[in-house]
């Protein structure tokens, strides 16, 4: 079963969220409006709104309140993507030109800021200090994570702990926050909201690890960007960390990246080929599976419901993802 079919019962709510997203980014200035719409039309899984909706359905579901939270979180995610593409000098996003590649860095940065401002404008219409505080803390951590990622580029001696802390801030926190905000907005207890937060955190960690694996095992067409692009940008992901334990791979990697600006497609194909000969991919999947197991355990004591079953199904789907 494909992922969208698992939560097809949310289609009406997701359609409303999609319409609300388009409405939220309608800027008066044509450049801001066109750049924002182009990003939105490039598509996306909308997985963060899905987690908000599912967590909300476990409590007292208020469609309007939940929608505001979901739209705000997706806008924040979109803003971080725009900023990421500037930092990474990315030309493609989901197989389409990035805002940065079409309009340049300055317009891209201001577009990201604009989308973030619209997110904050929307979420502050919800009169709940707990929601605002959690979202603010998450944004602070996400920002720290981006700085850490820049600092760690081409840092070959970083540890597993460095990597895990980085992807926690890069991906897992926003998914965990999506789950907890859905729980808070639907009036769940702090205890149950905490369980959903942990579920989202573990799912986010697993999801990012698998994304990092797919960067080496999928084609450029499937990825919408060149294979091995994260490494080319200097981001040392889990498969690389595991592969570097192999002395011959470690030596090859550092030799090729002695001057990162001269690394070409043939070099990258060689690195990917040699990485696949190590145990790195297998070990990375095993690490992902550990997080998925913890995610499923986090849901154990929540009452049975269609939403809970869907959260469990999503976790199992992510664990089997190979493209």
C-alpha positions as CSV (number, residue, x, y, z in Angstrom):
1,X,0.0,0.0,0.0
2,X,1.3,3.4,-0.9
3,X,1.6,6.1,1.8
4,X,-1.3,8.4,0.8
5,X,-3.7,5.4,0.7
6,X,-3.0,4.8,4.4
7,X,-4.5,8.2,5.3
8,X,-7.0,8.5,2.5
9,X,-9.8,9.1,5.1
10,X,-8.0,12.5,5.7
11,X,-8.4,13.6,2.1
12,X,-11.0,16.3,2.7
13,X,-9.0,17.8,5.5
14,X,-5.7,17.6,3.4
15,X,-7.5,19.3,0.5
16,X,-8.6,22.1,2.8
17,X,-5.0,22.4,4.0
18,X,-3.7,22.6,0.5
19,X,-6.1,25.4,-0.3
20,X,-5.2,27.2,2.9
21,X,-1.5,26.9,2.0
22,X,-2.1,28.6,-1.4
23,X,-4.2,31.3,0.3
24,X,-1.5,31.9,2.9
25,X,1.3,32.7,0.4
26,X,-0.6,35.1,-1.8
27,X,1.7,38.1,-1.5
28,X,0.9,41.4,-3.1
29,X,4.4,41.6,-4.5
30,X,4.5,39.4,-7.7
31,X,8.0,38.0,-7.2
32,X,7.2,36.9,-3.6
33,X,3.9,35.5,-4.8
34,X,5.3,33.7,-7.9
35,X,8.3,32.2,-6.0
36,X,6.2,31.0,-3.1
37,X,3.6,29.4,-5.4
38,X,6.3,27.7,-7.5
39,X,7.6,26.1,-4.4
40,X,4.2,24.9,-3.3
41,X,3.3,23.6,-6.7
42,X,6.5,21.6,-6.8
43,X,4.6,19.2,-4.5
44,X,5.6,17.4,-1.4
45,X,4.4,14.6,0.8
46,X,2.7,17.0,3.3
47,X,3.7,14.5,6.0
48,X,3.9,17.1,8.8
49,X,0.2,18.1,8.3
50,X,-0.7,14.4,8.2
51,X,0.9,13.9,11.6
52,X,-0.9,16.9,13.0
53,X,-4.2,15.6,11.7
54,X,-3.7,12.0,13.0
55,X,-2.5,13.2,16.4
56,X,-5.5,15.5,16.5
57,X,-7.9,12.7,15.8
58,X,-6.8,10.8,18.9
59,X,-8.2,13.7,21.0
60,X,-11.2,16.1,20.5
61,X,-10.8,17.0,16.9
62,X,-11.4,20.6,16.1
63,X,-11.0,20.9,12.3
64,X,-10.4,24.6,12.1
65,X,-7.9,24.7,15.0
66,X,-6.0,21.7,13.7
67,X,-5.9,23.1,10.2
68,X,-4.2,26.3,11.4
69,X,-1.5,24.2,13.2
70,X,-1.0,22.0,10.2
71,X,-0.7,24.9,7.7
72,X,1.7,26.8,10.0
73,X,4.0,23.8,10.3
74,X,4.0,23.1,6.6
75,X,4.8,26.7,5.9
76,X,7.7,26.6,8.3
77,X,9.0,23.4,6.6
78,X,8.7,25.1,3.2
79,X,10.7,28.1,4.5
80,X,13.5,25.9,5.8
81,X,13.7,24.2,2.4
82,X,14.1,27.6,0.6
83,X,16.9,28.5,3.0
84,X,18.5,25.1,2.7
85,X,18.7,25.4,-1.1
86,X,20.6,28.7,-0.7
87,X,23.0,27.2,1.7
88,X,23.5,24.1,-0.4
89,X,23.6,26.0,-3.7
90,X,21.0,23.5,-4.9
91,X,19.6,23.9,-8.4
92,X,16.8,21.3,-8.1
93,X,14.2,20.6,-5.6
94,X,11.9,17.6,-6.3
95,X,13.2,17.6,-9.8
96,X,12.2,21.2,-10.4
97,X,14.3,24.4,-10.4
98,X,14.8,25.9,-6.9
99,X,13.7,29.5,-6.0
100,X,17.4,30.2,-5.6
101,X,18.2,29.0,-9.1
102,X,15.4,31.0,-10.7
103,X,15.5,34.2,-8.7
104,X,18.9,34.2,-7.0
105,X,20.0,34.0,-3.4
106,X,18.6,37.3,-2.1
107,X,15.1,36.8,-3.4
108,X,15.2,33.2,-2.1
109,X,16.2,34.2,1.4
110,X,13.5,36.9,1.6
111,X,10.9,34.4,0.1
112,X,11.8,32.0,2.9
113,X,11.5,34.8,5.5
114,X,8.1,35.7,4.0
115,X,6.8,32.2,4.2
116,X,8.0,31.9,7.8
117,X,6.3,35.2,8.7
118,X,3.0,33.9,7.2
119,X,3.3,30.8,9.3
120,X,3.8,32.7,12.5
121,X,1.0,35.1,11.6
122,X,-1.4,32.2,11.3
123,X,-0.4,30.2,14.4
124,X,-0.6,33.3,16.6
125,X,-4.3,33.4,15.8
126,X,-4.6,30.4,18.1
127,X,-4.8,31.6,21.7
128,X,-2.7,28.9,23.3
129,X,0.6,29.8,24.9
130,X,1.7,26.2,25.0
131,X,1.5,25.9,21.2
132,X,3.5,29.1,20.7
133,X,6.2,28.1,23.2
134,X,6.7,24.7,21.7
135,X,6.8,26.0,18.2
136,X,9.3,28.8,19.2
137,X,11.6,26.3,20.9
138,X,11.5,24.0,17.9
139,X,12.4,26.9,15.6
140,X,15.4,27.8,17.8
141,X,16.6,24.2,17.7
142,X,16.1,23.9,13.9
143,X,18.2,27.1,13.5
144,X,20.9,25.7,15.7
145,X,20.8,22.5,13.6
146,X,21.4,24.4,10.4
147,X,24.4,26.2,11.8
148,X,25.8,22.9,13.1
149,X,25.3,21.4,9.6
150,X,27.3,24.2,8.1
151,X,30.0,23.9,10.7
152,X,30.3,20.1,10.2
153,X,30.7,20.2,6.4
154,X,33.7,18.1,5.2
155,X,34.5,17.4,8.9
156,X,35.7,13.8,8.5
157,X,36.4,13.2,12.2
158,X,32.8,13.8,13.3
159,X,31.1,11.1,15.4
160,X,27.9,9.2,15.3
161,X,26.6,11.4,18.1
162,X,27.3,14.5,16.0
163,X,25.3,13.1,13.1
164,X,22.3,12.0,15.3
165,X,22.1,15.3,17.0
166,X,22.2,17.1,13.6
167,X,19.4,15.1,12.1
168,X,17.4,15.5,15.3
169,X,17.4,19.2,14.7
170,X,17.2,19.0,10.9
171,X,14.2,16.7,10.6
172,X,13.0,14.8,13.7
173,X,12.1,17.8,15.9
174,X,9.7,19.3,13.4
175,X,7.9,16.0,12.9
176,X,7.8,15.4,16.7
177,X,6.4,18.9,17.1
178,X,3.8,18.2,14.5
179,X,2.6,15.2,16.5
180,X,2.6,17.1,19.8
181,X,1.0,20.2,18.5
182,X,-1.8,18.1,17.0
183,X,-2.2,16.5,20.4
184,X,-2.2,19.8,22.3
185,X,-4.7,21.4,19.9
186,X,-7.1,18.5,20.4
187,X,-6.9,18.6,24.2
188,X,-4.9,15.4,24.9
189,X,-3.2,15.1,28.3
190,X,0.5,16.1,28.6
191,X,1.3,12.4,29.1
192,X,-0.4,11.3,25.8
193,X,1.0,14.4,24.0
194,X,4.5,13.3,25.2
195,X,4.0,9.8,23.8
196,X,3.0,11.3,20.4
197,X,6.0,13.6,20.5
198,X,8.3,10.6,21.1
199,X,6.7,8.7,18.3
200,X,7.3,11.7,15.9
201,X,10.9,12.1,17.1
202,X,11.7,8.4,16.4
203,X,9.9,8.4,13.1
204,X,11.7,11.6,12.1
205,X,15.1,10.0,13.0
206,X,14.3,6.9,11.0
207,X,12.9,8.9,8.0
208,X,16.1,11.0,7.7
209,X,18.4,8.1,8.0
210,X,16.6,6.3,5.2
211,X,16.6,9.6,3.1
212,X,20.4,9.6,3.6
213,X,20.6,6.0,2.5
214,X,18.5,6.7,-0.6
215,X,20.9,9.5,-1.5
216,X,23.3,6.6,-2.4
217,X,21.0,3.9,-3.5
218,X,18.4,5.7,-5.7
219,X,18.8,7.2,-9.2
220,X,19.0,10.9,-9.9
221,X,15.6,10.7,-11.5
222,X,14.1,9.2,-8.3
223,X,15.8,11.7,-6.1
224,X,15.1,14.8,-8.1
225,X,18.8,15.7,-7.6
226,X,22.2,14.0,-8.3
227,X,22.9,10.8,-6.4
228,X,25.4,11.4,-3.6
229,X,24.5,15.1,-3.6
230,X,24.6,15.4,0.2
231,X,28.2,14.2,0.3
232,X,29.1,16.4,-2.6
233,X,27.8,19.3,-0.5
234,X,30.0,18.2,2.4
235,X,27.3,16.6,4.5
236,X,28.6,13.5,6.2
237,X,25.6,11.2,6.6
238,X,25.2,7.9,8.4
239,X,26.2,5.6,5.4
240,X,29.4,7.6,5.0
241,X,30.2,7.4,8.7
242,X,29.8,3.6,8.6
243,X,31.7,3.2,5.4
244,X,34.6,5.3,6.7
245,X,35.3,2.5,9.2
246,X,36.6,0.6,6.1
247,X,40.2,1.8,5.7
248,X,40.3,1.5,1.9
249,X,37.1,3.5,1.5
250,X,38.2,6.1,4.1
251,X,41.5,6.6,2.1
252,X,39.7,6.9,-1.2
253,X,37.1,9.4,0.1
254,X,39.7,11.7,1.6
255,X,41.9,11.5,-1.5
256,X,39.0,12.4,-3.8
257,X,37.7,15.2,-1.5
258,X,41.2,16.7,-0.9
259,X,39.9,19.5,-3.1
260,X,36.0,19.4,-2.9
261,X,35.7,21.9,-5.8
262,X,37.3,19.5,-8.3
263,X,35.1,16.4,-7.5
264,X,33.2,15.3,-10.6
265,X,30.5,12.8,-11.6
266,X,33.0,10.0,-12.2
267,X,34.5,10.6,-8.8
268,X,31.1,10.4,-7.2
269,X,30.2,7.2,-9.1
270,X,33.4,5.6,-7.8
271,X,32.6,6.6,-4.2
272,X,29.1,5.4,-4.4
273,X,30.2,2.1,-5.9
274,X,32.9,1.6,-3.2
275,X,30.5,2.6,-0.4
276,X,28.0,-0.1,-1.6
277,X,30.7,-2.7,-1.2
278,X,31.0,-2.0,2.5
279,X,28.4,-2.9,5.2
280,X,27.4,0.8,5.5
281,X,23.9,0.5,3.9
282,X,23.0,-2.6,5.9
283,X,24.2,-0.9,9.2
284,X,22.3,2.3,8.4
285,X,19.1,0.4,7.8
286,X,19.6,-1.5,11.1
287,X,19.9,1.9,12.9
288,X,16.7,3.1,11.2
289,X,14.9,0.0,12.3
290,X,15.9,0.6,16.0
291,X,14.2,4.0,15.8
292,X,11.1,2.6,14.1
293,X,10.8,0.0,16.9
294,X,10.9,2.7,19.5
295,X,8.3,4.7,17.5
296,X,5.9,1.8,17.6
297,X,6.5,1.2,21.3
298,X,5.6,4.8,22.0
299,X,2.1,4.2,20.8
300,X,1.4,1.1,22.8
301,X,-0.7,2.5,25.6
302,X,-2.7,4.9,23.5
303,X,-6.4,3.8,23.0
304,X,-7.1,1.9,19.8
305,X,-8.4,4.0,16.9
306,X,-8.1,4.4,13.2
307,X,-5.6,7.3,13.7
308,X,-3.4,5.2,15.9
309,X,-3.5,2.3,13.4
310,X,-2.5,4.7,10.7
311,X,0.4,6.0,12.7
312,X,1.6,2.4,13.1
313,X,1.1,1.7,9.4
314,X,3.2,4.8,8.5
315,X,6.0,3.6,10.7
316,X,6.0,0.2,9.1
317,X,5.9,1.8,5.6
318,X,8.9,4.0,6.4
319,X,10.8,1.0,7.5
320,X,10.3,-0.7,4.1
321,X,11.0,2.4,2.0
322,X,13.6,1.7,-0.6
323,X,12.9,4.6,-3.0
